[in-house]
């Protein structure tokens, strides 16, 4: 059973890390005013929108900085560490 719990922990940790990286990429794309018609940009937006849209209703952006995405990254990292 110990091997399966290690595998499960590894998979969950990897998913959290990948999602945090994708959110970081989204923040950087927004700050750099990248072309969102690019296929890679569309993938990043499609993956992150289901979580970010409800957060944006509550948390406003500050200029170019997407504060909802930054808060989501911090929250996911705290959950990942715990």
C-alpha positions as CSV (number, residue, x, y, z in Angstrom):
1,X,0.0,0.0,0.0
2,X,2.9,2.3,0.6
3,X,4.0,2.2,-3.0
4,X,0.5,3.2,-4.2
5,X,0.3,6.1,-1.8
6,X,3.7,7.3,-3.1
7,X,2.5,7.1,-6.7
8,X,-0.7,8.9,-5.8
9,X,1.3,11.7,-4.0
10,X,3.6,12.0,-7.0
11,X,0.7,12.3,-9.4
12,X,-1.2,14.9,-7.4
13,X,2.0,16.9,-6.8
14,X,2.8,16.8,-10.6
15,X,-0.7,17.9,-11.5
16,X,-0.6,20.8,-9.1
17,X,2.9,21.9,-10.3
18,X,1.8,21.7,-14.0
19,X,-1.3,23.8,-13.3
20,X,0.7,26.4,-11.4
21,X,3.2,26.6,-14.3
22,X,0.3,27.1,-16.8
23,X,-1.2,29.9,-14.6
24,X,2.3,31.5,-14.5
25,X,2.5,31.4,-18.3
26,X,-1.0,33.0,-18.5
27,X,0.1,35.8,-16.2
28,X,3.2,36.4,-18.3
29,X,1.2,36.3,-21.5
30,X,-1.2,38.9,-20.2
31,X,1.6,41.2,-19.0
32,X,3.5,41.0,-22.2
33,X,0.3,41.5,-24.3
34,X,1.0,38.3,-26.3
35,X,-1.2,37.3,-29.2
36,X,-4.0,35.2,-27.7
37,X,-4.9,33.8,-31.2
38,X,-1.9,31.6,-31.0
39,X,-2.7,27.9,-30.4
40,X,-0.5,27.7,-27.4
41,X,-2.1,30.8,-25.9
42,X,-5.5,29.4,-26.6
43,X,-4.6,26.2,-24.8
44,X,-3.5,28.1,-21.8
45,X,-6.6,30.2,-21.7
46,X,-8.9,27.2,-22.2
47,X,-7.2,25.3,-19.3
48,X,-7.2,28.2,-16.9
49,X,-10.5,29.9,-17.6
50,X,-12.8,27.5,-15.7
51,X,-11.1,28.4,-12.5
52,X,-10.2,32.1,-13.2
53,X,-13.6,33.3,-14.5
54,X,-15.4,32.9,-11.1
55,X,-12.4,34.4,-9.2
56,X,-12.4,37.5,-11.5
57,X,-15.9,38.2,-10.4
58,X,-14.6,38.6,-6.9
59,X,-11.1,39.8,-7.3
60,X,-10.3,42.8,-9.5
61,X,-7.3,43.2,-11.7
62,X,-4.7,45.9,-11.1
63,X,-3.6,47.4,-14.4
64,X,-1.9,44.7,-16.5
65,X,-1.5,42.4,-13.6
66,X,-4.1,39.6,-13.3
67,X,-4.5,39.5,-9.5
68,X,-7.0,36.5,-9.6
69,X,-4.4,34.4,-11.4
70,X,-1.7,35.3,-8.9
71,X,-4.0,34.6,-5.9
72,X,-4.9,31.2,-7.5
73,X,-1.2,30.4,-7.9
74,X,-0.5,31.2,-4.3
75,X,-3.5,29.2,-3.1
76,X,-2.5,26.2,-5.1
77,X,1.1,26.3,-3.9
78,X,-0.1,26.5,-0.3
79,X,-2.4,23.5,-0.8
80,X,0.4,21.7,-2.5
81,X,2.8,22.3,0.4
82,X,0.3,21.3,3.0
